[in-house]
């Protein structure tokens, strides 16, 4: 029942905070806008006055893309067939669990680090609002809370980043071992099972680290902790004392997020929007999905905050 209350309460609080969702959505759009404009200019230069732009409206032209990719440099090199529809989500998920986040185009990695730093600033305002529901949300209060917890969250981000990196290194070692051990294996199912188990282990470890540091940040705000090591310990202790409840809340929101993505993947328009109206409709639909993802993320944080407060801010004692 605690899990269901945390999930339902978290979702309700996320939906009841449209200003938070609107602010997070706007920051995401503004953050992505400069790179989008750079890629737009590169595409416009490549299309020129040729018929490629018309062909691209009817469907993705792989022949043109092969030529474009051979000459592309900078952020435009990231443009490909997977930039529309559900492709970006699949790509992000694969990068997250495979460790390609650390080996991608360096400026893109830097952009991701910049976004993580920006999220650390925003997260303080989000958690402050979730910890004190009913209070009036103002931009001044939101960013004051963000600034208050910013350096603490950066410290927690650095610690979790080291742990993520070690897990990815473990994954590379496991996959290397599987490749070496499977050279003489003739049964494809055996290799597939080994890779699946290794992937499940890596994803589970990544999810546990994320969960622990979610509660570390929650402890920082709920108890105004200044010691980041103490916050990390509080998050770890809370997860260890309440493994079923904490895991249940995370899995519940993961299922919800996965269901929303499945619906989006089914309905999302891909390449081939040939009129202004369909382009605008595709853009609005993708932005609606982005808002729902943000709502699920805020709902997860709210559910975890409610669980932490209901079970005792000292970790349940």
C-alpha positions as CSV (number, residue, x, y, z in Angstrom):
1,X,0.0,0.0,0.0
2,X,2.9,2.4,0.7
3,X,4.2,1.8,-2.8
4,X,0.8,2.5,-4.4
5,X,0.3,5.6,-2.3
6,X,3.8,6.8,-3.2
7,X,3.1,6.2,-6.9
8,X,-0.4,7.8,-7.0
9,X,0.7,10.6,-4.7
10,X,3.7,11.3,-6.9
11,X,1.7,11.4,-10.1
12,X,-0.9,13.6,-8.6
13,X,1.7,16.1,-7.3
14,X,3.4,16.2,-10.7
15,X,0.1,16.9,-12.5
16,X,-0.7,19.5,-9.9
17,X,2.5,21.4,-10.6
18,X,2.0,22.5,-14.3
19,X,4.3,25.5,-13.7
20,X,7.2,23.2,-12.8
21,X,6.5,21.1,-15.9
22,X,6.3,24.1,-18.1
23,X,9.5,25.6,-16.7
24,X,11.4,22.3,-17.2
25,X,10.0,21.9,-20.7
26,X,11.0,25.4,-21.7
27,X,14.5,24.9,-20.3
28,X,14.9,21.7,-22.3
29,X,13.8,23.4,-25.5
30,X,16.0,26.4,-25.0
31,X,19.0,24.2,-24.2
32,X,18.5,22.1,-27.4
33,X,17.7,25.1,-29.6
34,X,21.3,26.3,-30.4
35,X,22.4,22.9,-31.6
36,X,19.2,22.4,-33.6
37,X,19.8,25.7,-35.4
38,X,23.4,24.7,-36.2
39,X,22.2,21.4,-37.7
40,X,19.4,23.2,-39.6
41,X,22.0,25.5,-41.2
42,X,24.2,22.5,-42.2
43,X,21.2,20.8,-43.7
44,X,20.1,23.9,-45.6
45,X,23.7,24.2,-47.1
46,X,23.7,20.6,-48.1
47,X,20.2,20.7,-49.7
48,X,20.9,23.9,-51.6
49,X,18.6,24.2,-54.6
50,X,18.6,20.4,-55.3
51,X,15.6,18.1,-55.2
52,X,16.9,16.4,-52.0
53,X,14.7,18.5,-49.8
54,X,11.6,17.4,-51.7
55,X,12.8,13.8,-51.5
56,X,13.4,14.1,-47.7
57,X,9.8,15.3,-47.3
58,X,8.6,12.0,-48.8
59,X,11.0,9.8,-46.8
60,X,14.6,9.7,-45.5
61,X,17.1,9.6,-48.4
62,X,19.8,7.2,-47.4
63,X,21.9,8.0,-50.5
64,X,22.0,11.7,-49.6
65,X,22.7,10.9,-46.0
66,X,25.7,8.7,-46.9
67,X,27.3,11.6,-48.8
68,X,26.3,14.1,-46.1
69,X,27.8,11.9,-43.3
70,X,31.1,11.6,-45.2
71,X,31.5,15.4,-45.2
72,X,29.8,16.3,-41.9
73,X,31.7,17.7,-39.0
74,X,30.7,19.0,-35.6
75,X,27.2,18.4,-34.3
76,X,25.7,17.9,-37.8
77,X,27.5,14.5,-37.8
78,X,24.9,13.3,-35.3
79,X,22.1,13.8,-37.8
80,X,20.7,10.5,-39.1
81,X,17.6,8.4,-39.8
82,X,16.9,8.0,-36.0
83,X,16.4,11.6,-35.2
84,X,12.6,11.4,-35.7
85,X,9.9,9.4,-34.1
86,X,11.0,7.1,-31.3
87,X,14.5,6.8,-32.6
88,X,16.1,9.4,-30.2
89,X,14.7,7.6,-27.2
90,X,16.0,4.2,-28.3
91,X,19.4,5.8,-29.0
92,X,19.5,7.5,-25.6
93,X,18.6,4.3,-23.8
94,X,21.2,2.3,-25.7
95,X,23.8,4.9,-24.9
96,X,22.8,4.9,-21.2
97,X,23.2,1.1,-20.6
98,X,26.1,0.5,-23.1
99,X,28.3,3.3,-21.8
100,X,28.5,5.0,-25.2
101,X,27.7,8.2,-23.3
102,X,31.4,8.4,-22.5
103,X,32.6,7.6,-26.1
104,X,30.4,9.7,-28.2
105,X,31.4,12.8,-30.2
106,X,33.3,14.8,-27.5
107,X,31.4,18.1,-27.8
108,X,28.2,16.0,-27.6
109,X,29.5,14.4,-24.4
110,X,30.3,17.9,-23.1
111,X,26.8,19.0,-24.0
112,X,25.4,16.1,-22.0
113,X,27.6,17.1,-19.0
114,X,26.4,20.7,-19.3
115,X,22.8,19.4,-19.3
116,X,23.5,17.3,-16.2
117,X,24.9,20.4,-14.5
118,X,21.9,22.5,-15.5
119,X,19.6,19.7,-14.2
120,X,21.5,19.8,-10.9
121,X,20.5,23.5,-10.6
122,X,16.8,22.9,-11.6
123,X,16.5,19.8,-9.3
124,X,17.0,21.9,-6.2
125,X,14.0,24.0,-7.0
126,X,11.9,20.9,-8.0
127,X,12.7,19.0,-4.8
128,X,12.2,22.1,-2.6
129,X,8.7,22.5,-4.1
130,X,7.9,18.7,-3.7
131,X,9.2,18.7,-0.1
132,X,6.8,21.6,0.8
133,X,3.6,20.9,-1.2
134,X,1.0,23.6,-1.0
135,X,3.5,26.5,-1.0
136,X,3.3,29.1,-3.7
137,X,5.7,28.5,-6.5
138,X,7.6,31.5,-7.8
139,X,10.6,31.8,-10.0
140,X,12.5,33.6,-7.2
141,X,11.9,30.8,-4.7
142,X,12.5,28.1,-7.3
143,X,15.9,29.4,-8.4
144,X,16.9,30.4,-4.8
145,X,16.4,26.8,-3.8
146,X,18.3,25.6,-6.9
147,X,21.2,27.8,-6.0
148,X,21.1,26.7,-2.4
149,X,21.5,23.0,-3.2
150,X,23.5,23.4,-6.5
151,X,27.0,22.8,-5.2
152,X,25.8,19.9,-3.0
153,X,24.1,18.3,-6.0
154,X,27.2,18.8,-8.1
155,X,29.2,16.9,-5.5
156,X,26.6,14.0,-5.5
157,X,26.6,14.1,-9.3
158,X,30.4,13.7,-9.3
159,X,30.3,10.7,-7.0
160,X,27.5,9.0,-8.9
161,X,29.4,9.7,-12.2
162,X,32.4,7.8,-10.9
163,X,30.2,4.9,-9.9
164,X,28.5,4.9,-13.3
165,X,31.9,4.9,-15.0
166,X,33.0,1.9,-12.9
167,X,29.9,0.1,-13.8
168,X,30.4,0.7,-17.5
169,X,34.0,-0.5,-17.2
170,X,32.6,-3.6,-15.5
171,X,30.3,-4.0,-18.5
172,X,33.1,-3.7,-21.0
173,X,35.1,-6.4,-19.1
174,X,32.0,-8.7,-19.0
175,X,31.3,-8.3,-22.7
176,X,35.0,-8.9,-23.4
177,X,34.9,-12.1,-21.3
178,X,31.7,-13.2,-23.0
179,X,33.3,-12.7,-26.5
180,X,36.4,-14.6,-25.5
181,X,34.5,-17.4,-23.9
182,X,32.0,-17.7,-26.8
183,X,34.5,-18.1,-29.7
184,X,34.1,-21.9,-29.8
185,X,30.4,-21.9,-28.8
186,X,28.2,-23.1,-31.7
187,X,24.8,-22.6,-30.0
188,X,23.6,-19.1,-30.6
189,X,21.2,-19.3,-27.7
190,X,24.1,-19.7,-25.2
191,X,25.8,-16.5,-26.4
192,X,22.5,-14.6,-26.4
193,X,21.8,-15.7,-22.8
194,X,25.2,-14.6,-21.6
195,X,24.9,-11.2,-23.2
196,X,21.3,-10.8,-21.9
197,X,22.4,-11.7,-18.3
198,X,25.4,-9.3,-18.5
199,X,23.2,-6.5,-19.8
200,X,20.6,-7.1,-17.1
201,X,23.3,-6.9,-14.5
202,X,24.7,-3.6,-15.8
203,X,21.2,-2.1,-16.2
204,X,20.3,-3.2,-12.6
205,X,23.5,-1.7,-11.1
206,X,22.9,1.6,-13.0
207,X,19.3,1.7,-11.8
208,X,20.3,1.0,-8.2
209,X,23.0,3.8,-8.2
210,X,20.4,6.2,-9.7
211,X,17.9,5.3,-7.0
212,X,20.4,5.7,-4.2
213,X,21.4,9.1,-5.4
214,X,17.8,10.2,-5.9
215,X,17.3,9.5,-2.2
216,X,20.6,11.2,-1.4
217,X,19.3,14.4,-3.0
218,X,16.0,14.0,-1.3
219,X,17.7,13.7,2.0
220,X,19.8,16.8,1.3
221,X,16.6,18.8,0.7
222,X,14.3,17.2,3.3
223,X,16.9,17.5,6.1
224,X,19.0,20.4,4.7
225,X,22.1,18.3,4.8
226,X,25.4,20.0,3.9
227,X,27.7,17.0,3.9
228,X,27.4,15.2,0.6
229,X,29.0,12.0,1.9
230,X,26.4,12.0,4.7
231,X,23.7,12.5,2.1
232,X,25.0,9.6,0.0
233,X,25.1,7.4,3.1
234,X,21.5,8.4,4.0
235,X,20.4,7.5,0.5
236,X,22.2,4.1,0.6
237,X,20.9,3.4,4.1
238,X,17.3,4.2,3.2
239,X,17.4,1.9,0.1
240,X,19.0,-0.9,2.2
241,X,16.4,-0.6,5.0
242,X,13.4,-0.4,2.6
243,X,14.5,-2.3,-0.5
244,X,11.0,-3.5,-1.5
245,X,9.4,-0.1,-1.1
246,X,12.1,1.8,-2.9
247,X,12.4,-0.7,-5.7
248,X,8.6,-0.9,-6.0
249,X,8.3,2.8,-6.6
250,X,11.0,2.9,-9.2
251,X,9.7,-0.2,-11.0
252,X,6.2,1.3,-10.9
253,X,7.3,4.5,-12.6
254,X,9.5,2.6,-15.0
255,X,6.5,0.5,-16.2
256,X,4.5,3.7,-16.5
257,X,7.3,5.4,-18.5
258,X,7.8,2.3,-20.7
259,X,4.0,2.2,-21.4
260,X,4.0,5.8,-22.4
261,X,7.0,5.3,-24.7
262,X,5.4,2.2,-26.3
263,X,2.3,4.4,-27.0
264,X,4.5,7.2,-28.4
265,X,6.5,4.7,-30.6
266,X,3.2,3.4,-32.0
267,X,1.8,6.8,-32.8
268,X,4.8,9.0,-33.3
269,X,5.1,10.4,-36.9
270,X,8.5,9.8,-38.5
271,X,10.2,11.2,-41.5
272,X,7.9,12.0,-44.5
273,X,5.9,15.1,-43.2
274,X,5.4,17.0,-46.4
275,X,3.2,19.9,-45.4
276,X,3.6,22.7,-42.9
277,X,0.5,21.4,-41.0
278,X,1.9,17.9,-40.6
279,X,5.3,19.2,-39.6
280,X,3.7,21.3,-36.9
281,X,1.6,18.4,-35.7
282,X,4.6,16.1,-35.5
283,X,6.5,18.8,-33.5
284,X,3.6,19.3,-31.1
285,X,3.1,15.6,-30.6
286,X,6.8,15.1,-29.8
287,X,6.7,18.0,-27.3
288,X,3.6,16.5,-25.7
289,X,5.6,13.3,-25.2
290,X,8.5,15.3,-23.7
291,X,6.1,16.9,-21.2
292,X,4.7,13.5,-20.2
293,X,8.3,12.2,-19.7
294,X,9.1,15.2,-17.5
295,X,5.8,14.6,-15.6
296,X,6.9,11.0,-15.0
297,X,10.3,12.1,-13.8
298,X,8.8,14.7,-11.4
299,X,6.3,12.1,-10.3
300,X,9.0,9.6,-9.5
301,X,10.9,12.3,-7.4
302,X,7.6,13.2,-5.7
303,X,6.8,9.6,-5.0
304,X,10.3,9.0,-3.6
305,X,10.1,12.2,-1.5
306,X,6.7,11.0,-0.1
307,X,8.1,7.6,0.7
308,X,11.2,9.1,2.4
309,X,9.1,11.4,4.5
310,X,6.5,8.8,5.4
311,X,9.1,6.2,6.5
312,X,11.1,8.6,8.5
313,X,13.8,11.0,7.4
314,X,16.3,9.2,9.6
315,X,16.0,6.2,7.2
316,X,13.2,4.5,9.0
317,X,14.4,4.2,12.6
